[in-house]
Amino acid sequence: MGLSKGQKKRLYGENTQADVQAPRQASPKPAAPQPRIVSDYSRAELAAQPGKGGSYIFLGVAFTVTLLFMAYYYLMLLPSVSQAAGQTAPELMLSFDSQQLQSFAAGLGLDGLEGYQILHRSTGLILPLIFAFTWWNMVKASGFELLTGRLMKLLPLTYTLVFIAGGFALDSALANPLGAATGLASLLMSLRWLLLLLCLAQLAYMGLRLIRGKVDAFAEGELPGQ
């Protein structure tokens, strides 16, 4: 036999009817987080940034290799050739004439001249190619405008061509110091030194430009982690 409403009220209290009649509502489940779609990303987040991270490490390695090759060629190989000939190697002079080439060729002898020619066909080719590759990528990573970047890349390419052509011209001049190739070889060697100085000035400019950009970004709070 069931209890009457009065009995239930005396037995369970005033809220009995509300508790019995009102069903309990389940607590709402937290909404699942919406996945971030590609269109939510800004263009800057999606854009490739080749000048950061691994690219800087790659450029650092390439630059170090270039410096080592330059030091090996100018501080070890050419001084050893000069010592063997008893005369300064033409590549270590700003300019030279036929008499200087005659003395140098006589000091080296036939075997020495052959070895010097092999030097121009091996390290004398590898060095300028590595130099052009490194400088090209450094200019590219500097983010110059299109026209400025092309002009900046033209300098190391010109140095490379002059370097290689100077080696071949010097071999021809040493084979016949009284010929016309002597004047051409002297001109190319002078131009080689001039272009090298311009490349070093270009390197200094790119370094200062990079530092100034980092300083400006730091002042505006745009560096990562700021």
C-alpha positions in Angstrom: 0.0 0.0 0.0 1.4 3.3 -1.1 2.0 6.3 1.2 -0.1 9.4 0.9 1.3 12.8 0.1 1.0 13.9 3.7 2.8 10.8 4.9 5.5 11.3 2.4 5.8 14.9 3.4 6.2 14.1 7.1 8.6 11.3 6.4 10.9 12.9 3.8 10.5 16.6 4.2 9.3 19.5 2.1 11.4 18.9 -1.1 10.2 15.3 -1.6 7.8 16.1 -4.3 10.2 18.3 -6.2 12.9 15.7 -5.9 10.6 13.0 -7.0 9.0 14.9 -9.9 12.0 16.8 -11.2 14.4 14.5 -12.9 18.0 15.2 -12.4 19.7 16.9 -15.3 23.0 15.5 -16.4 25.9 18.0 -16.2 26.8 19.4 -19.6 29.9 17.9 -21.2 32.7 20.3 -22.1 32.7 21.2 -25.7 35.4 19.4 -27.7 38.2 21.8 -28.9 37.8 22.7 -32.5 40.8 21.7 -34.6 42.7 24.6 -36.1 42.4 24.5 -39.9 44.9 25.7 -42.3 43.0 28.9 -43.1 43.5 30.0 -39.4 47.3 30.3 -39.9 48.7 33.6 -41.0 50.7 33.9 -44.2 53.8 34.6 -42.2 53.4 31.3 -40.3 53.0 29.4 -43.6 55.8 31.1 -45.5 59.1 29.4 -45.9 62.0 31.0 -44.0 65.2 29.8 -45.7 67.4 32.2 -43.9 66.9 30.7 -40.5 68.0 27.7 -38.6 69.7 25.1 -40.8 70.4 27.6 -43.6 72.6 29.7 -41.2 74.5 26.5 -40.2 75.0 25.6 -43.8 76.3 29.0 -44.7 78.6 28.9 -41.7 80.1 25.6 -42.8 80.5 26.7 -46.4 82.1 30.0 -45.4 84.6 28.1 -43.1 85.5 25.7 -45.9 86.1 28.6 -48.3 88.4 30.3 -45.8 90.3 27.1 -45.3 90.8 26.7 -49.0 91.9 30.3 -49.4 94.4 29.9 -46.6 95.7 26.6 -48.0 96.2 28.1 -51.5 97.7 31.5 -50.6 99.5 30.6 -47.4 100.8 27.2 -48.1 100.8 26.2 -51.8 101.9 29.5 -53.4 104.6 30.2 -50.8 106.0 26.6 -51.4 106.1 27.3 -55.2 107.9 30.6 -54.5 110.4 28.8 -52.3 111.0 26.2 -55.0 111.5 28.9 -57.7 113.6 31.2 -55.5 111.2 34.0 -56.8 107.8 35.3 -55.6 105.0 33.5 -57.4 103.2 35.8 -59.8 99.9 35.2 -58.1 101.2 36.7 -55.0 102.2 40.0 -56.8 99.9 42.8 -57.8 101.5 42.9 -61.3 104.6 41.6 -63.0 106.5 41.9 -66.3 108.2 39.5 -68.7 111.6 39.7 -66.9 110.0 38.6 -63.6 108.2 35.7 -65.3 111.5 34.6 -67.0 113.3 34.5 -63.7 110.4 32.6 -62.1 110.2 30.1 -64.9 113.9 29.5 -64.8 113.8 28.9 -61.1 111.1 26.3 -61.4 112.4 24.4 -64.3 110.4 22.2 -66.6 109.2 19.8 -63.8 108.3 22.8 -61.5 106.4 24.5 -64.3 104.4 21.3 -65.0 103.6 21.0 -61.3 102.5 24.6 -61.2 100.2 24.0 -64.2 98.7 21.0 -62.4 98.1 23.3 -59.4 96.1 25.6 -61.6 94.0 22.7 -62.9 93.2 21.3 -59.5 93.1 23.6 -56.5 93.1 26.6 -58.8 89.8 25.5 -60.1 88.2 24.2 -57.0 88.9 27.3 -54.9 87.1 29.8 -57.1 84.1 27.5 -57.6 83.7 27.0 -53.9 84.1 30.8 -53.4 81.4 31.6 -55.9 79.0 29.0 -54.4 79.4 30.4 -50.9 79.2 34.0 -51.8 76.1 33.4 -54.0 74.2 31.7 -51.2 75.3 34.4 -48.7 73.9 37.1 -51.0 70.8 35.1 -51.5 70.2 34.7 -47.8 70.7 38.4 -47.2 67.3 39.1 -48.7 68.2 41.9 -51.0 65.7 43.3 -53.5 65.6 41.6 -56.9 67.8 44.0 -58.9 70.2 44.7 -56.0 70.5 41.0 -55.3 71.5 40.3 -59.0 74.1 43.0 -58.9 75.5 41.7 -55.7 75.7 38.1 -57.1 77.5 39.4 -60.1 80.6 40.3 -58.1 81.6 36.8 -56.9 80.8 35.4 -60.3 83.1 37.9 -62.0 85.9 37.1 -59.4 85.5 33.4 -60.2 85.8 33.9 -63.9 88.8 36.2 -63.6 90.5 33.8 -61.2 90.2 30.8 -63.5 91.1 32.8 -66.7 94.1 34.3 -64.8 95.4 30.8 -64.1 95.2 29.7 -67.7 96.7 33.0 -68.9 99.6 32.7 -66.5 100.4 29.2 -67.7 100.6 30.5 -71.3 102.7 33.4 -70.2 105.2 31.2 -68.4 105.5 29.0 -71.5 106.5 32.1 -73.4 107.3 35.1 -71.1 108.0 37.4 -74.1 104.7 36.8 -75.7 101.4 38.8 -75.5 100.0 36.5 -72.8 102.3 38.1 -70.2 100.5 41.4 -70.3 97.1 39.7 -70.1 98.1 37.5 -67.2 99.4 40.5 -65.3 96.2 42.4 -65.9 94.0 39.5 -64.8 96.1 39.0 -61.6 95.7 42.7 -60.7 92.0 42.5 -61.4 91.8 39.3 -59.3 93.2 41.2 -56.2 90.9 44.1 -56.8 87.8 41.9 -57.1 88.8 40.0 -53.9 89.0 43.3 -52.0 85.5 44.2 -53.3 84.2 40.8 -52.3 85.5 41.3 -48.7 83.9 44.8 -48.7 80.7 43.2 -49.8 81.0 40.7 -47.0 81.5 43.5 -44.4 78.4 45.3 -45.8 76.3 42.2 -45.5 77.5 41.6 -42.0 76.7 45.1 -40.9 73.3 44.9 -42.6 72.5 41.7 -40.7 73.5 43.2 -37.4 71.6 46.4 -38.0 68.5 44.3 -38.9 68.8 42.3 -35.7 69.2 45.4 -33.6 66.1 47.0 -35.2 64.1 43.9 -34.6 65.2 43.7 -31.0 64.2 47.4 -30.5 60.8 46.7 -31.9 60.3 43.5 -29.9 60.1 41.3 -33.0 62.8 38.8 -32.1 61.6 35.3 -31.2 61.1 34.9 -27.5 60.6 38.6 -26.8 
